Amino acid sequence: MVQVLVLNASYEPLNITTWKRAMVMMLKGKAESLEQDSSRVIRKDIMLPTVIRLRQFVRVPFRELPLTRKNILQRDNSSCQYCGYNGDKLSIDHVIPRSRGGSDSWENVTTACLPCNIKKGSRTPAEAHMKLRKPPHKPLNSLSFQTNKIIASGHHKEWSKYVIGWR
């Protein structure tokens, strides 16, 4: 399935859609193509779009991304933030342990493999002589997860110039 990045009139990333839906929006005059795949021609004068921009601004209500195990693993690319292990034996670690007043917040939880989580125990990373590869942060939205994954896979590298500033 060919995916197309949809931008608001303000160039803010809105969502990812199918090429067929993108073509319908373009043919109805609701969107314009900003990037095309020159190797795929729909008609002799139309190439397959990879990024489209809506002609009219769409107001999108803000929805906060919930703090769930799935979202934490996705934010941290399913890898231990202490040693880099990338597998299925991952857990959620509190940087400042709950026993010491640490909260359940985006800035205090991170992904850790079981050996690192056990090694750290109920200490802070500094006390356990362990360094975080990346400090935990609150992601902006779920769209950034999807686009980061697609760009990192080598597909649609042209999306990066529209997505980078909105992460």
C-alpha positions in Angstrom: 0.0 0.0 0.0 1.4 3.4 -1.0 1.1 6.0 1.7 0.8 9.7 1.3 1.5 12.3 4.0 -1.3 14.9 4.3 -0.4 18.4 5.4 -2.7 21.1 6.6 -2.8 24.4 4.7 -0.2 25.6 7.2 2.1 22.7 6.3 1.5 21.0 9.6 1.4 17.2 9.3 -2.2 15.9 9.8 -2.2 12.3 8.9 -1.2 9.5 6.5 -3.6 8.4 3.9 -3.7 6.0 0.8 -2.7 7.2 -2.6 -6.3 6.7 -3.9 -7.8 9.0 -1.2 -5.0 11.5 -1.9 -5.9 11.4 -5.6 -9.6 12.0 -4.9 -8.8 15.0 -2.8 -6.5 16.4 -5.5 -9.1 15.8 -8.3 -11.8 17.5 -6.2 -9.5 20.5 -5.8 -9.3 20.1 -2.0 -5.5 19.4 -2.0 -2.4 20.0 -4.1 0.6 17.7 -4.6 3.9 18.9 -3.1 6.0 15.8 -3.7 5.6 13.0 -6.3 7.1 9.6 -7.0 8.4 10.1 -10.6 8.7 6.3 -11.1 5.0 5.9 -10.7 2.7 7.5 -13.3 -1.1 7.5 -12.8 -1.8 9.2 -16.1 0.6 10.6 -18.6 0.4 14.0 -16.9 -0.1 12.9 -13.3 2.5 11.2 -11.1 1.8 9.4 -7.8 1.8 11.9 -4.9 3.8 11.2 -1.8 3.0 14.5 0.0 -0.2 16.6 -0.4 -1.3 19.9 1.2 -4.9 20.8 1.9 -6.0 24.1 0.2 -8.1 25.1 3.2 -7.0 25.1 6.8 -8.6 22.4 9.0 -8.8 23.1 12.7 -7.8 19.9 14.6 -8.6 19.7 18.3 -5.7 18.9 20.5 -5.7 15.4 22.0 -3.1 14.4 24.5 -1.3 11.1 23.8 -2.1 8.6 26.6 0.7 7.2 28.7 0.5 3.5 27.9 3.0 0.7 27.7 2.6 0.5 23.9 3.2 4.3 23.5 6.3 4.2 25.7 7.8 1.3 23.8 7.0 3.1 20.5 8.5 6.3 21.7 11.7 4.5 22.7 11.8 2.4 19.5 11.3 -0.8 21.5 14.9 -0.7 22.8 16.4 -0.5 26.3 17.4 3.1 27.0 20.3 1.9 29.2 22.1 -0.8 27.1 20.3 -0.6 23.7 18.9 -4.2 23.8 16.3 -4.6 21.1 14.1 -7.6 21.8 10.9 -8.9 23.4 12.1 -8.9 27.1 11.4 -5.3 27.7 9.8 -3.6 30.7 8.9 -0.1 31.8 11.3 1.6 34.3 10.8 4.7 36.4 13.8 6.9 36.2 13.1 8.2 39.7 11.6 5.2 41.4 8.0 5.3 42.6 9.3 4.4 46.1 11.1 7.7 46.1 8.2 9.8 44.9 8.7 9.3 41.2 5.5 9.8 39.1 3.9 8.0 36.2 4.7 10.7 33.6 6.3 10.8 30.1 9.4 12.4 31.6 9.9 9.7 34.3 9.2 6.4 32.5 11.5 4.7 30.0 12.0 1.4 28.3 14.5 -1.0 29.9 15.4 -4.6 29.4 14.9 -6.9 32.4 18.6 -7.2 33.4 19.0 -3.4 33.3 15.8 -2.9 35.3 16.9 -5.4 37.9 20.4 -3.9 38.1 19.0 -0.4 38.6 16.5 -1.6 41.2 15.0 1.2 43.3 17.9 3.6 42.6 18.3 6.5 40.3 20.4 5.9 37.2 23.3 8.0 38.7 23.2 5.9 41.9 23.3 2.7 39.8 26.1 4.1 37.6 23.9 3.7 34.5 23.4 6.3 31.8 20.2 6.9 29.8 20.9 6.9 26.1 18.1 9.5 25.6 16.2 11.4 28.3 12.5 10.5 28.4 10.2 13.1 26.9 6.6 13.7 26.1 5.9 13.0 22.4 3.8 15.5 20.5 1.4 13.1 18.8 1.0 9.6 17.4 1.6 10.8 13.9 5.2 11.5 14.7 5.6 7.8 15.7 4.3 6.6 12.3 6.2 9.1 10.2 9.5 8.5 12.1 9.2 4.8 11.5 8.4 5.2 7.8 11.3 7.7 7.3 13.7 5.6 9.3 12.8 2.6 7.1 14.1 4.4 4.1 10.7 5.0 2.5 9.5 8.5 1.9 12.7 10.4 2.9 11.1 13.5 1.4 8.6 13.5 4.3 11.4 14.5 6.7 11.4 18.2 5.5 7.7 18.4 6.5 7.8 16.4 9.7 11.1 17.3 11.4 9.9 20.7 12.7 6.7 19.2 14.2 8.1 16.4 16.3 
